[in-house]
Amino acid sequence: MASSPAEGLPSAVRAQFMALRQRFLAGLPQRWQEIEGAPDATALHSALHRLAGSAGSYGCERLGECVQAAQLLATGPDDAARAQALRLLQEEMLRLQAAP
């Protein structure tokens, strides 16, 4: 299992990081709405790119992997593969939201 980005930080800094991480996780439904409501492939790719940039920073490696997979398919012609990647991304977002 990968180490947490907060590992080794002083306790006060760790607490601040964890609060920011919780805020990131709480914002996932809004991010999903942005992804789901993207009007075109360019907007979808942009929304995914923004999420990919922050997922790893908050220790959400699996989320980052799902975002990158969807991002690779965002502007391609394979609608079925893109839909599957987005389903996996949504599942991971829901899993993170439900985790303690």
trRosetta pair geometry for C-beta under 8 A, 3 or more apart (Angstrom, degrees):
i j d omega theta_ij theta_ji phi_ij phi_ji
2 59 7.5 -179 105 -153 115 82
2 61 5.6 89 26 -23 155 151
3 7 4.7 -75 173 25 108 155
4 7 4.6 124 62 -32 82 94
4 59 5.0 1 -143 -118 66 151
5 17 6.8 -148 103 -177 99 140
5 57 6.8 45 -87 177 170 41
5 58 6.9 -110 26 -141 141 17
5 59 4.8 -135 1 -59 96 97
6 9 5.3 -75 -167 22 59 126
6 13 7.9 178 -146 116 83 81
6 14 4.6 94 -178 -137 110 83
6 17 4.6 173 -99 94 105 142
6 18 6.2 29 -92 -57 162 84
6 21 7.7 -75 -42 -27 126 142
6 59 7.3 -53 -3 -40 86 142
9 13 4.4 -115 169 94 116 113
9 14 4.4 153 84 -65 111 81
9 17 6.4 88 59 -3 169 143
10 13 4.8 79 61 15 83 106
10 14 6.7 -151 91 -11 36 91
11 14 5.4 -53 -141 37 31 115
11 15 6.3 34 158 -22 65 102
12 15 5.8 -51 -151 32 30 112
12 16 6.7 29 150 -16 62 104
13 16 5.6 -53 -152 36 36 112
13 17 6.3 38 150 -21 67 104
14 17 5.6 -53 -147 36 32 113
14 18 6.3 31 155 -19 66 106
15 18 5.8 -53 -145 37 30 110
15 19 6.5 33 153 -21 63 104
16 19 5.7 -53 -151 34 32 112
16 20 6.5 30 151 -16 65 105
17 20 5.7 -58 -152 38 33 110
17 21 6.2 35 150 -22 67 105
18 21 5.3 -48 -144 35 35 116
18 22 6.4 39 154 -21 65 101
19 22 5.7 -50 -150 33 31 112
19 23 6.6 33 150 -19 62 104
20 23 5.5 -53 -150 35 35 113
20 24 6.4 40 148 -22 65 102
20 58 7.3 -138 115 -107 90 106
21 24 5.4 -50 -151 33 34 115
21 25 6.4 32 152 -16 66 104
21 58 4.6 144 -120 -157 86 106
21 59 6.9 -6 -124 32 135 108
22 25 5.7 -53 -147 39 33 111
22 26 6.2 35 152 -21 65 106
23 26 5.6 -52 -144 37 31 113
23 27 6.4 29 154 -19 62 109
24 27 5.9 -65 -155 37 28 110
24 28 7.5 54 146 -49 60 84
24 54 6.3 -161 -139 151 127 124
24 58 4.9 -124 73 -84 164 164
24 60 7.9 -147 124 -14 131 136
25 28 5.8 -21 -165 -17 41 116
25 58 7.7 -169 -46 152 82 148
25 96 5.7 -137 -133 143 104 105
25 97 6.1 161 174 -98 95 58
26 97 8.0 107 -99 -126 35 91
27 30 5.2 -52 -168 41 70 114
27 31 6.0 72 135 -24 84 101
28 31 5.3 -55 -144 38 38 114
28 32 6.2 41 156 -23 69 101
28 93 4.7 173 175 -164 127 104
28 96 6.5 140 -61 83 166 119
28 97 5.7 -132 62 -66 137 108
29 32 5.6 -51 -148 33 33 112
29 33 6.6 37 152 -21 64 101
29 93 7.9 143 -73 153 45 123
29 97 7.3 65 -47 -98 90 150
30 33 5.6 -50 -152 32 34 114
30 34 6.6 36 149 -19 64 103
31 34 5.6 -53 -153 34 36 114
31 35 6.4 34 150 -18 67 104
31 47 7.2 150 -168 -180 74 99
31 50 7.9 -149 -135 98 109 108
31 51 5.5 109 -175 -92 136 117
31 93 7.5 -151 80 -131 111 140
32 35 5.5 -54 -147 38 36 111
32 36 5.8 30 157 -15 70 111
32 90 6.2 85 -135 -116 125 86
32 93 5.7 154 -68 120 120 166
33 36 5.8 -56 -137 44 28 108
33 37 5.7 9 166 -3 64 119
34 37 6.2 -65 -133 50 20 98
34 38 6.9 51 155 -61 57 81
34 47 4.7 -178 130 -136 104 131
35 38 6.0 -25 -162 -23 30 112
35 44 6.5 68 -155 -141 64 74
35 47 4.8 -176 -87 123 63 136
35 48 6.4 81 -117 -67 109 75
35 51 7.3 -12 -64 -20 122 147
35 86 7.1 173 149 -140 122 107
35 89 7.5 -111 157 118 165 141
36 86 7.9 123 -91 -178 71 130
38 41 7.8 82 133 -97 126 14
38 43 4.0 174 -160 106 93 101
38 44 3.8 147 105 -72 162 69
38 46 7.8 156 -129 50 125 88
38 47 5.5 -128 -77 5 122 138
39 43 5.4 57 42 27 73 154
40 43 5.2 94 54 13 69 101
40 44 7.0 -126 104 -5 35 93
41 44 5.4 -54 -145 37 33 115
41 45 6.2 36 156 -21 67 104
41 74 5.7 137 -165 149 80 77
41 75 4.4 109 159 -109 126 65
42 45 5.8 -51 -147 35 30 111
42 46 6.4 31 152 -19 62 108
42 75 7.1 52 -74 -97 51 113
43 46 5.6 -54 -147 37 32 114
43 47 6.3 33 155 -19 66 105
44 47 5.9 -55 -148 36 29 109
44 48 6.3 25 155 -14 64 109
44 74 4.7 -172 111 -158 108 112
44 75 7.8 171 72 -62 107 66
45 48 5.8 -59 -148 41 29 110
45 49 6.1 35 153 -26 64 108
45 71 6.2 90 -141 -149 70 75
45 74 4.1 154 -78 108 77 146
45 75 5.5 -1 -58 -41 135 104
46 49 5.6 -51 -145 32 29 115
46 50 6.7 31 156 -19 62 102
47 50 6.0 -53 -153 32 31 110
47 51 6.7 26 151 -13 63 107
48 51 5.7 -59 -150 39 34 110
48 52 6.1 38 153 -24 69 106
48 67 5.4 165 -168 -169 86 87
48 70 5.5 -147 -128 101 141 106
48 71 4.3 -177 127 -85 133 88
48 74 5.8 -148 17 -67 148 145
49 52 5.7 -51 -144 33 30 113
49 53 6.6 36 155 -25 61 104
49 71 6.2 107 -69 -127 65 131
50 53 5.9 -54 -156 28 30 115
50 54 7.1 6 157 -2 62 107
51 54 6.4 -73 -155 44 33 96
51 55 6.0 43 156 -41 72 106
51 63 7.7 -104 159 155 105 107
51 67 5.0 -152 103 -125 107 142
52 55 5.9 -45 -138 16 30 116
52 56 7.7 19 174 -7 58 100
52 64 5.9 91 -147 -143 67 73
52 67 4.2 -171 -80 120 82 131
52 68 5.7 101 -125 -67 130 71
52 71 6.1 -18 -44 -40 144 149
53 56 7.9 -78 -178 32 21 96
53 57 7.4 12 146 -12 57 120
54 57 5.3 -62 -154 38 47 119
54 58 6.3 26 159 -8 79 110
55 58 6.5 -79 -160 44 26 96
55 60 4.4 -93 -170 81 79 108
55 61 7.6 134 139 -91 100 16
55 63 4.3 -147 -150 101 127 107
55 64 3.9 176 101 -70 126 79
55 67 5.8 176 -14 5 153 143
56 59 7.6 55 -171 -67 36 16
56 60 6.9 -104 -74 61 27 65
56 61 6.3 55 -113 -98 75 58
56 64 4.5 48 -56 -81 86 153
60 63 3.8 -5 149 30 113 125
60 64 6.1 134 102 -25 75 86
60 96 6.2 15 -129 -112 124 145
61 64 5.5 -55 -152 34 34 115
61 65 6.5 35 152 -20 67 102
62 65 5.6 -50 -150 33 35 113
62 66 6.5 34 152 -17 66 104
62 92 5.7 -155 126 -143 103 130
63 66 5.7 -56 -150 37 33 110
63 67 6.2 33 152 -20 67 106
63 89 7.7 76 -152 -147 66 72
63 92 5.1 171 -97 138 66 126
63 93 6.8 89 -125 -78 111 62
63 96 6.2 5 -66 -46 128 147
64 67 5.7 -54 -145 36 31 111
64 68 6.3 30 157 -19 65 106
65 68 5.9 -55 -147 36 29 110
65 69 6.5 30 154 -19 63 105
66 69 5.8 -54 -150 34 31 112
66 70 6.4 26 154 -13 65 107
66 85 7.3 156 -170 -174 70 75
66 88 5.3 -151 -136 121 110 97
66 89 4.3 155 149 -97 115 67
66 92 4.7 -174 -10 18 162 152
67 70 5.8 -60 -150 41 31 108
67 71 6.0 36 151 -26 67 109
67 89 6.1 95 -79 -125 53 119
68 71 5.4 -52 -142 35 32 116
68 72 6.5 37 157 -23 63 100
69 72 6.0 -52 -155 29 30 112
69 73 6.9 8 154 -1 61 110
69 85 4.8 -154 123 -140 98 116
69 88 7.1 -13 82 79 140 135
69 89 7.7 -162 67 -60 99 100
70 73 6.0 -72 -153 48 34 101
70 74 6.2 60 148 -60 69 91
70 82 7.0 82 -149 -153 70 66
70 85 4.0 166 -90 137 68 114
70 86 5.4 97 -126 -75 126 60
70 88 7.7 -165 -57 65 103 95
70 89 5.0 -13 -37 -43 145 141
71 74 5.4 -24 -146 -12 34 122
72 76 7.4 10 140 -18 61 128
72 85 7.9 -145 56 -131 86 165
73 76 5.1 -71 -150 35 52 120
73 78 6.3 -71 -150 70 106 102
73 81 5.2 -139 -135 115 143 101
73 82 4.2 -170 137 -91 115 74
73 85 5.1 142 39 15 142 154
74 82 6.6 118 -96 -133 31 117
76 81 7.4 -26 89 75 130 123
76 82 6.8 -180 63 -60 92 112
78 81 3.9 19 126 25 124 116
78 82 6.1 148 95 -19 71 87
79 82 5.7 -58 -146 39 30 112
79 83 6.1 32 156 -21 66 107
80 83 5.7 -53 -147 35 29 112
80 84 6.4 30 154 -18 63 106
81 84 5.7 -54 -149 37 32 112
81 85 6.3 32 153 -19 65 106
82 85 5.7 -55 -147 37 31 111
82 86 6.3 29 154 -17 65 107
83 86 5.8 -56 -147 38 30 110
83 87 6.4 35 152 -23 64 103
84 87 5.6 -50 -149 32 32 114
84 88 6.6 31 153 -15 64 103
85 88 5.8 -54 -151 37 32 110
85 89 6.4 36 149 -21 64 106
86 89 5.3 -50 -146 36 35 116
86 90 6.3 37 154 -20 66 103
87 90 5.8 -53 -148 36 30 110
87 91 6.4 33 152 -20 64 105
88 91 5.6 -51 -147 35 32 114
88 92 6.5 30 155 -17 64 105
89 92 5.9 -58 -151 37 30 108
89 93 6.4 31 152 -20 65 105
90 93 5.6 -53 -147 35 34 113
90 94 6.3 32 154 -17 66 105
91 94 5.8 -57 -149 38 30 110
91 95 6.3 34 151 -23 65 106
92 95 5.4 -49 -144 34 34 115
92 96 6.4 35 156 -19 64 103
93 96 5.9 -55 -151 36 30 110
93 97 6.5 29 152 -19 63 107
94 97 5.6 -55 -147 36 33 112
94 98 6.3 25 157 -15 66 110
95 98 6.0 -63 -148 40 28 106
95 99 6.5 39 153 -37 64 102
96 99 5.7 -44 -147 15 33 117
